Amino acid sequence: MNSGLDLELSFNQAMQGFGISSDIAHILWLPLPMLLVLIAAVVGVLVTVWLERKISAAAQQRIGPEYAGALGILQPMADGLKLLVKEDIIPARADGLLFTLGPILVLVPVILSWLIVPFGQNLLISNVGIGIFLWIALSSIQPIGLLMSGYASNNKYSLLGGLRAAAQSISYEIPLALSVLAVVMMSNSLSTVDIVAQQNNAGFLSWNVWRQPVGFVIFWICALAECERLPFDLPEAEEELVAGYQTEYAGMKFALFYLAGYINLVLSALLVSVLYLGGWGFPIPVNLLASWIGQSPDSALIQVFTGAAGIVMTILKAYLLVFLAILLRWTTPRVRIDQLLDLGWKFLLPISLVNLLVTACLKLAFPIAFGG
Amino acid sequence: MLGFLQKVSNYTKDAISAANYLAQGLSVTFDHMRRRPITVQYPYEKLIPSERYRGRIHYEFDKCIACEVCVRVCPINLPVVDWVMNKETKKKELRNYSIDFGACIFCGNCVEYCPTNCLSMTEEYELSAFDRHSLNYDNVALGRLPTSVTTDPSVKALKELAYLPKGIMDPHEVKANAKRTGDLPKNILKAIKKPSTSQQLSDNTIIDDKQ
C-alpha cells in the first residue's frame, strides 16, 4: 500500500533544502497541524451551529438566521462574539476554582481527541498506536468536568444536571467502548488510520457498517448520549433543570461549554465515519477509478485527488451524520432519566456484549471477511 | 427455558417496533424539509387582516346616545360612559367615553348591540405599550382610524392563507392588490338562486352591502 500524500515528510525535506536540520524542522512543523486542527474544529463548530439552526428552521417551516451575512452564515460568529464580550460572572457563594476549571476540563479533552481523527493516510496530527482507546480515555475526563461545574455552581439545578451528566456519560461509555472493541477486533488495531485503511479495499462494500450494523447503531446512540444531544439531553433539560450544569455560567465560560458540546458532536460524527463508514475512503476505490481512466495510482495528480477526496469524504460523511443528529433532535422526545439508564444498562450493554461475542465467533469462523 | 425465549422474542419485537416508530418519525421530520417556510417578516411584512377582523374598537362620539347598552353586554362592564342629565332639555349629555384595551377581550359584543352603530371594530392589533394605563383609550383616541396595512408605504402587505388562490401557499407569490379568491357572499347567493346564470357571475367589484 502506498503511503499517499505525506505533508510532514515534504515539509521536512523542504526545510532541509533550506539547510535546517531535521530536528528543528520537526519542531517547526509541530505547531502547524495543531493550529490547523484548532481552526478546523472551531470552523466545524461554526458550520454545525449554523446548520443546526437552519435545518431546525426548515424542519419547522421557519427561515432561521437571515440577516447576519448571506443566509445568516455569520450568525454563529455573532453569537460567539457576543459571548466573548459578556461579563464573566462567578456566583457569590460558588467555588471559584472548580467553577473555572469545570468548563476547561470539558473542552480540553474534546479538542485533544482531534489528535486521532484522520482525514487521509497521513492527514492527522499523530498516528497514535492506541488512537481510538485514547479517545475513549479522554472522553472519560469530561464527566469529571461536568460534575465539577455542577457542584461548584452552588445551585440545585446545576448539581442535578451535573449528576445526570456524569451518570449518563459513565453508563453510555461502556456500550460505546464495547462496540468500538468489536471494530478493533476486526481490524486488529487500535489506530484510527489502520481501522480506516482496513475498510478501504473494496470501496463502500468493505465499510464496517455492513459487518457491524448493530455496533454502528449502538455507537451512534451512545455518541448522541455522550454529546447530550436531544433524545438524551437530560443534563441540560431546560424544562426541568433550567440549563443543568450550565445554569450559572455566562460569557466565555458558557461559550466553552457550548463549544465543547458542538466540537464533541462533530468529533463523534467524524469517529462514526472513521469507524464504520470508511473514513476518508471514496465510495469507489480511487485506485480503481485511476485504472479506469488509465492513470497510475502513484502519479501526482491522482495523489492530490486522493488527498482532496479524502478530506471531502470524511467531512461529508461526518456532516451527513450531523444532519441525522439534527433530524433526530426534532423527531424524538426526551427520555426520562430512568428510561435513559434502562436503555443504557439493560439494552445497549447486553446487546453490545453479544455483538462483541458474535464478532469474535465470526472472526474465528470466517477469518477472511472478519479480519483473521 | 421456553419462558426465557419468549421474553427474548418479546424484547426483540419491542425493539424492532420502537425502531420502526423512530423511522416513521424521522420520515415525517425529513418530509418537512421540502415544505417552504410560511414566515411573515413582521415589521417589514404584515398580513392583511380579514374583513371581519376584531381589532381595536372605533367609536364615534357624535352618534352615541349614552344608552349604556355596550356596558351591559360587555362581559366585564368595561366601557366607561360619563354622562350627566341635562335638567332643562331632559336629555343625557355625554361628557366622555373610554374603553381600556388592557382589559378588553375584543369579543365585539358592544359593537354588535350598539343601537346607533357608533362602535365598530378596526383592523388594528398593534396595541403594545410601555405603560398599561396608556391602553385606556378615551373618546378622542377611540375616534382615530388605524393606518391600513395596504396603504402603509413602509410595510409589504401580504394576503392571509384563506385569501390566496387555489394551490398557492406562499403569500409572497401573490400581489397584495390582486383579486381575492372565491366570490363575494352576495354573488354566491345569487348563483344559488339562479343556477343557470351562475357561470357569468364572478365579478369581484365591491358591492355595497345594504341589507
Boltz contact constraints between the chains, C-beta under 6 A:
constraints:
  - contact:
      token1: [A, 58]
      token2: [B, 33]
      max_distance: 6.0
  - contact:
      token1: [A, 59]
      token2: [B, 29]
      max_distance: 6.0
  - contact:
      token1: [A, 59]
      token2: [B, 32]
      max_distance: 6.0
  - contact:
      token1: [A, 61]
      token2: [B, 35]
      max_distance: 6.0
  - contact:
      token1: [A, 61]
      token2: [B, 37]
      max_distance: 6.0
  - contact:
      token1: [A, 61]
      token2: [B, 38]
      max_distance: 6.0
  - contact:
      token1: [A, 62]
      token2: [B, 37]
      max_distance: 6.0
  - contact:
      token1: [A, 62]
      token2: [B, 39]
      max_distance: 6.0
  - contact:
      token1: [A, 63]
      token2: [B, 37]
      max_distance: 6.0
  - contact:
      token1: [A, 63]
      token2: [B, 39]
      max_distance: 6.0
  - contact:
      token1: [A, 327]
      token2: [B, 26]
      max_distance: 6.0
  - contact:
      token1: [A, 327]
      token2: [B, 29]
      max_distance: 6.0
  - contact:
      token1: [A, 330]
      token2: [B, 29]
      max_distance: 6.0
  - contact:
      token1: [A, 331]
      token2: [B, 25]
      max_distance: 6.0
  - contact:
      token1: [A, 331]
      token2: [B, 26]
      max_distance: 6.0
  - contact:
      token1: [A, 331]
      token2: [B, 29]
      max_distance: 6.0
